Amino acid sequence: MPRMSKKQRLEMSMFISSKGRIEYNRLCKACVHDCKQSHRAIVIDCPKHTPRSEKSKG
């Protein structure tokens, strides 16, 4: 894995884990879309992801 430049590291600082690797939220890991959110995010607001309970209500 190539090293990140200082600029890239600053841009991706929210996504970098304590191990120094880019890490995404557990719901975003399996997602095919490019709107990935950080592993530090608590609330996910993803237009592509809707829980099954909301789909069955409509």
ROSE-827543 format. One record per atom (N, C-alpha, C, O): x negated, y, z negated. Coordinates in steps of 0.05 Angstrom, whole numbers, padded with zeros to 5 digits, always signed. Last residue first. Example, Ala and Ser with C-alpha at 12.3 -4.5 7.8 and 13.67 -1.06 7.14 Angstrom:
REM ROSE-827543
-00257-00045-00142-00273-00021-00143-00258+00001-00157-00268+00023-00161-00264-00114-00156-00246-00090-00156-00264-00066-00156-00285-00066-00169
//
This chain:
REM ROSE-827543
+00886+00027-00071+00897+00042-00048+00914+00026-00031+00926+00036-00012+00862-00008-00106+00883+00009-00116+00899+00021-00093+00924+00025-00095+00819-00034-00083+00844-00050-00087+00867-00032-00096+00890-00040-00093+00779+00004-00084+00789-00005-00059+00816-00019-00061+00833-00017-00044+00768+00010-00138+00780+00032-00125+00791+00024-00097+00811+00035-00088+00744-00039-00149+00769-00033-00164+00783-00009-00150+00808-00008-00150+00697-00040-00120+00720-00057-00111+00746-00049-00125+00767-00052-00113+00668+00025-00111+00673+00001-00126+00697-00014-00116+00716-00002-00105+00634+00047-00054+00659+00050-00070+00663+00024-00085+00663+00002-00073+00583+00077-00020+00589+00057-00040+00614+00064-00055+00616+00085-00068+00576+00120+00012+00577+00094+00025+00586+00072+00006+00596+00052+00015+00570+00165-00019+00593+00164-00002+00597+00136+00011+00619+00129+00020+00552+00163-00086+00545+00153-00059+00570+00151-00042+00589+00137-00049+00530+00181-00141+00550+00193-00123+00543+00185-00095+00528+00200-00082+00518+00155-00202+00513+00151-00174+00536+00163-00159+00560+00156-00163+00486+00174-00261+00511+00175-00246+00505+00173-00216+00488+00187-00206+00431+00168-00272+00451+00154-00288+00478+00152-00272+00490+00131-00271+00367+00160-00243+00395+00171-00241+00414+00154-00257+00413+00130-00257+00320+00134-00243+00325+00150-00266+00354+00161-00266+00363+00171-00286+00313+00112-00195+00319+00093-00216+00326+00108-00242+00336+00096-00261+00344+00154-00145+00323+00147-00163+00332+00127-00184+00356+00125-00191+00378+00132-00085+00375+00149-00109+00355+00138-00128+00349+00114-00127+00383+00134-00013+00375+00121-00038+00371+00141-00061+00363+00164-00056+00407+00137+00038+00414+00157+00017+00407+00146-00010+00423+00148-00029+00403+00103+00081+00379+00117+00073+00384+00138+00051+00368+00156+00047+00434+00037+00074+00434+00065+00082+00410+00080+00070+00398+00070+00051+00435-00013+00053+00421-00010+00079+00419+00019+00087+00405+00026+00106+00424-00032-00015+00439-00016+00005+00422-00012+00030+00398-00008+00029+00396-00056-00054+00407-00073-00034+00421-00058-00012+00430-00070+00008+00382-00010-00086+00362-00029-00076+00372-00046-00053+00357-00050-00033+00424+00017-00107+00413+00027-00081+00393+00008-00069+00386+00010-00046+00434-00005-00155+00455-00007-00135+00445+00001-00107+00456-00007-00087+00387+00008-00183+00394-00020-00178+00416-00024-00157+00415-00043-00142+00349+00061-00153+00370+00052-00171+00378+00024-00164+00375+00016-00140+00279+00050-00136+00306+00060-00131+00325+00049-00152+00319+00031-00166+00212+00070-00140+00232+00052-00149+00260+00066-00146+00263+00089-00152+00145+00070-00121+00171+00082-00116+00192+00061-00123+00191+00038-00115+00095+00063-00174+00109+00055-00149+00136+00068-00146+00148+00077-00166+00072+00071-00222+00062+00086-00200+00074+00079-00173+00064+00087-00152+00094+00049-00267+00073+00033-00254+00061+00048-00230+00041+00039-00218+00135+00082-00279+00111+00083-00296+00088+00068-00285+00065+00072-00292+00157+00104-00214+00160+00091-00240+00135+00093-00256+00115+00106-00247+00182+00156-00175+00158+00141-00183+00162+00130-00211+00168+00145-00230+00224+00189-00163+00227+00161-00156+00204+00144-00166+00206+00119-00166+00209+00240-00176+00233+00230-00189+00236+00199-00185+00248+00185-00201+00166+00250-00141+00161+00246-00170+00185+00235-00185+00181+00221-00205+00163+00259-00087+00175+00234-00096+00173+00229-00126+00177+00207-00135+00137+00308-00083+00164+00305-00072+00178+00280-00083+00202+00281-00087+00088+00296-00108+00106+00316-00120+00134+00313-00110+00153+00316-00125+00069+00258-00071+00073+00250-00099+00092+00270-00113+00109+00262-00129+00063+00289-00025+00082+00267-00026+00089+00259-00054+00112+00253-00061+00021+00323-00043+00047+00334-00035+00069+00312-00036+00091+00317-00046-00020+00287-00052-00010+00302-00074+00017+00314-00068+00035+00315-00086-00007+00225-00017-00020+00251-00020-00008+00266-00043+00013+00258-00053-00011+00158-00038+00005+00181-00031-00012+00206-00034-00028+00208-00052-00045+00101-00009-00041+00121-00030-00025+00145-00020-00025+00151+00004-00014+00043+00019-00031+00066+00021-00025+00086-00002-00003+00086-00013-00017-00024+00000+00000+00000+00000-00018+00025+00000-00035+00027-00017
//
